Amino acid sequence: ASQWAPRVRRADVRVGACEIKALPVRVHSSNTEWWLWWVPLPHVGGKPRQYFEFVVAVDSRACAGVANP
């Protein structure tokens, strides 16, 4: 599993000419393959995978971050 992804809290974002430093980021993680790895049999499933989604919200007209995306 990724060590850095769950710790992300802020990101620098550029949308066109708008650039915002240290914009708050929400991190969502999931494992859609849980049924493949919970069974303790070596021949069932593959490597466990974890997926991360990073959410930021930007008002590009105001060139500002939007609270609570």
Backbone torsions as a table, in degrees:
resi	resn	phi	psi	omega
1	ALA	NA	152.7	179.1
2	SER	-67.2	135.9	178.3
3	GLN	-88.2	-31.5	-173.9
4	TRP	-88.4	-33.2	-172.5
5	ALA	-57.6	-45.6	-179.2
6	PRO	-67.5	-15.5	-177.3
7	ARG	-93.4	-3.4	-178.7
8	VAL	-65.3	130.5	178.6
9	ARG	-126.5	-25.9	-177.8
10	ARG	-143.7	154.5	179.2
11	ALA	-146.1	150.3	171.7
12	ASP	-89.3	129.2	-173.6
13	VAL	-127.1	139.4	174.9
14	ARG	-127.3	125.7	175.9
15	VAL	-126.1	103.6	-174.8
16	GLY	61.7	-127.2	179.3
17	ALA	-84.6	-9.0	-178.9
18	CYS	-82.5	125.1	178.0
19	GLU	-128.3	127.4	-178.3
20	ILE	-124.5	127.3	178.8
21	LYS	-94.7	143.7	173.6
22	ALA	55.6	44.4	177.7
23	LEU	-73.0	132.1	178.8
24	PRO	-60.2	141.3	-177.4
25	VAL	-123.2	135.9	170.2
26	ARG	-99.8	135.3	-178.9
27	VAL	-112.9	128.6	174.8
28	HIS	-116.8	136.0	175.5
29	SER	-125.0	150.1	178.0
30	SER	-152.6	164.7	175.1
31	ASN	-137.4	92.2	-176.2
32	THR	-73.9	-7.3	-179.1
33	GLU	-105.0	24.3	-174.8
34	TRP	-55.5	-34.5	-177.8
35	TRP	-68.3	-18.9	179.4
36	LEU	-81.0	-27.7	-172.8
37	TRP	-110.0	-9.8	-177.7
38	TRP	-76.9	-21.9	179.6
39	VAL	-77.1	123.1	-174.3
40	PRO	-81.5	46.5	177.5
41	LEU	-113.9	131.6	-175.2
42	PRO	-65.0	-23.7	-176.4
43	HIS	-93.5	2.0	-178.2
44	VAL	-105.4	127.6	172.9
45	GLY	76.2	177.7	178.3
46	GLY	-114.2	-153.5	178.3
47	LYS	-71.5	140.3	176.2
48	PRO	-65.8	139.9	-179.9
49	ARG	-124.9	145.6	175.7
50	GLN	-124.9	135.8	-177.7
51	TYR	-110.4	141.9	-179.6
52	PHE	-122.8	140.8	175.5
53	GLU	-125.1	131.3	179.3
54	PHE	-110.0	129.0	-176.0
55	VAL	-119.1	125.7	171.5
56	VAL	-131.2	153.6	178.1
57	ALA	-128.6	130.1	-176.4
58	VAL	-129.8	131.7	168.9
59	ASP	-92.3	99.5	-173.0
60	SER	-70.8	-25.3	176.8
61	ARG	-68.4	-40.6	179.8
62	ALA	-90.0	-7.9	-175.4
63	CYS	51.7	56.0	-177.6
64	ALA	-145.2	153.0	174.3
65	GLY	-74.4	151.7	178.2
66	VAL	-107.7	130.6	-178.9
67	ALA	-69.5	145.5	175.1
68	ASN	52.4	67.3	179.4
69	PRO	-63.5	NA	NA
